[in-house]
Amino acid sequence: MTMTGDGIDDRTDRSYAAARRAIIRAHHPDVGGSAERLAAELARLDRRLGPAAVHEDLRPRLRRRIARGARSVRTRLPRKVPGSKRYFSI
């Protein structure tokens, strides 16, 4: 991890999220700031940390895809198979 002059490690660190929240709290249009200033400050924070440090957590997306696949399989199983999903019979 590279350390910046402000003591923020990189975008995966919690201090990045805290710095981003502080900027949003100070410059958000809902609290009297301007959208242009908010965008400029966030861009300045991103430039300071560099684009290579971005990391997306894929676990929530993967969890949803697995659940969707399991639902799809369970609704196609015959009624008498344990684990099949039928809410009512007509």
C-alpha positions in Angstrom: 0.0 0.0 0.0 1.2 3.4 -0.8 0.9 6.2 1.8 -0.2 9.6 0.6 0.6 12.9 2.3 -2.7 12.9 4.1 -2.1 9.6 5.8 -4.7 7.7 3.7 -3.4 4.3 2.5 -5.5 3.7 -0.6 -9.1 3.3 -1.7 -9.6 -0.1 0.1 -8.8 1.5 3.4 -11.6 2.7 5.7 -10.0 6.1 5.9 -10.7 6.6 2.2 -14.4 6.1 2.9 -14.3 8.4 5.9 -12.6 11.1 3.8 -15.1 10.7 1.1 -18.0 11.0 3.5 -16.5 14.1 5.1 -16.3 15.7 1.7 -19.9 14.8 0.9 -21.1 16.1 4.3 -19.4 19.4 3.8 -20.2 20.1 0.1 -23.5 18.2 -0.7 -26.2 20.4 -2.4 -28.8 19.3 0.2 -26.8 21.0 3.0 -26.1 24.2 1.1 -23.1 23.2 -1.0 -22.9 23.2 -4.8 -22.9 20.1 -7.0 -19.9 21.5 -9.0 -17.8 21.9 -5.8 -18.8 18.5 -4.6 -17.7 16.9 -7.9 -14.5 18.9 -7.9 -13.6 17.8 -4.3 -14.3 14.2 -5.0 -12.3 14.3 -8.2 -9.4 15.8 -6.2 -9.6 13.0 -3.7 -9.6 10.4 -6.4 -6.6 12.1 -8.2 -4.7 12.2 -5.0 -5.1 8.4 -4.4 -4.7 7.3 -8.0 -7.1 5.1 -10.1 -5.1 1.8 -9.6 -6.2 1.4 -6.0 -9.9 0.7 -6.8 -11.2 -2.6 -5.5 -14.8 -3.8 -5.9 -16.2 -6.3 -3.5 -17.9 -9.0 -5.7 -19.3 -11.1 -2.8 -22.7 -9.4 -2.7 -23.2 -9.7 -6.5 -22.0 -13.4 -6.4 -24.3 -14.2 -3.5 -27.3 -12.8 -5.5 -26.4 -14.7 -8.6 -26.2 -18.0 -6.6 -29.5 -17.3 -4.9 -31.2 -16.5 -8.2 -29.8 -19.8 -9.8 -30.9 -21.8 -6.8 -34.4 -20.3 -7.0 -34.6 -21.1 -10.7 -33.6 -24.7 -10.1 -36.0 -25.2 -7.1 -39.0 -23.9 -9.1 -38.3 -26.4 -11.9 -38.1 -29.5 -9.7 -41.1 -31.8 -9.7 -43.5 -31.2 -6.7 -42.6 -34.4 -4.9 -38.9 -33.8 -4.9 -37.7 -32.4 -1.5 -36.5 -28.8 -1.9 -39.0 -28.0 -4.7 -40.7 -24.7 -4.3 -44.4 -24.5 -4.8 -46.6 -22.1 -2.9 -50.0 -23.5 -3.8 -51.7 -26.0 -5.9 -54.5 -25.2 -8.4 
